[in-house]
Amino acid sequence: MSESEDKPVQAEYDAIAAHNRIAKFYRYRTQYGDKFFGRLATRLKLGRDTEVLDLCCGTGAVAAGLASFCKAIDAVDGAPEMIAHAFADERITYHVFDIGSPDFAEWIRGRTFA
Ligand SMILES: C[S@@+](CC[C@H](N)C(=O)[O-])C[C@H]1O[C@@H](n2cnc3c(N)ncnc32)[C@H](O)[C@@H]1O
C-alpha cells in the first residue's frame, strides 16, 4: 500500500485551499430557503442588541440572512477569496482567520457573542 493510500482522505483535504479555488462560483449554489433565517433567528433568540459570530462564514450567506435580525455580526473564514466574494452588509464585519490558528485564538479571547 502506498503512503497516500494509508492516509485518511480528510488528512489530505485542505478545506481552505479548496474554498479559495471555488469562491467565485459559491454564491450561485442553491441558497437557503426564504423562511430559514426568520426561524433560525427565533430559535437563537436574536434581538436588536445581539452580536453574532459566524464561524466558517464562506461568502457570508448565513450572516447576510441573519443581519436584519441582530445588531452586528463578526464573520470569520480562513479563505480570503471567499471573503473577497462575500455579501456586503454594514452590520457584517468579515475577518480572515484559520479558526485553528493561534492568531484566531488571540482575536477571540475576551470577546462574547450571543
Ligand atoms: C461549506 S463552506 C460553508 C460557508 C457558509 N457557512 C455557508 O453556509 O454558506 C465551509 C467554509 O469553511 C471554511 N473553513 C474550513 N476550514 C476552516 C478553518 N480551519 N478556518 C476557517 N475557515 C475554514 C472554508 O473556507 C469555507 O468557506
The ligand as an ORCA input file, in Angstrom:
! r2SCAN-3c Opt
* xyz 0 1
  C     -19.173     24.608      3.208
  S     -18.498     26.255      3.374
  C     -19.831     26.999      4.310
  C     -19.924     28.513      4.161
  C     -21.084     29.179      4.916
  N     -21.134     28.828      6.335
  C     -22.419     28.901      4.270
  O     -23.269     28.220      4.872
  O     -22.627     29.399      3.148
  C     -17.242     25.980      4.604
  C     -16.319     27.175      4.851
  O     -15.465     26.853      5.950
  C     -14.202     27.447      5.721
  N     -13.217     26.770      6.551
  C     -12.891     25.446      6.541
  N     -11.931     25.195      7.452
  C     -11.662     26.391      8.064
  C     -10.785     26.780      9.108
  N      -9.954     25.897      9.695
  N     -10.764     28.080      9.477
  C     -11.579     28.978      8.891
  N     -12.435     28.678      7.895
  C     -12.483     27.395      7.483
  C     -13.988     27.300      4.229
  O     -13.044     28.234      3.729
  C     -15.408     27.524      3.689
  O     -15.598     28.860      3.300
*
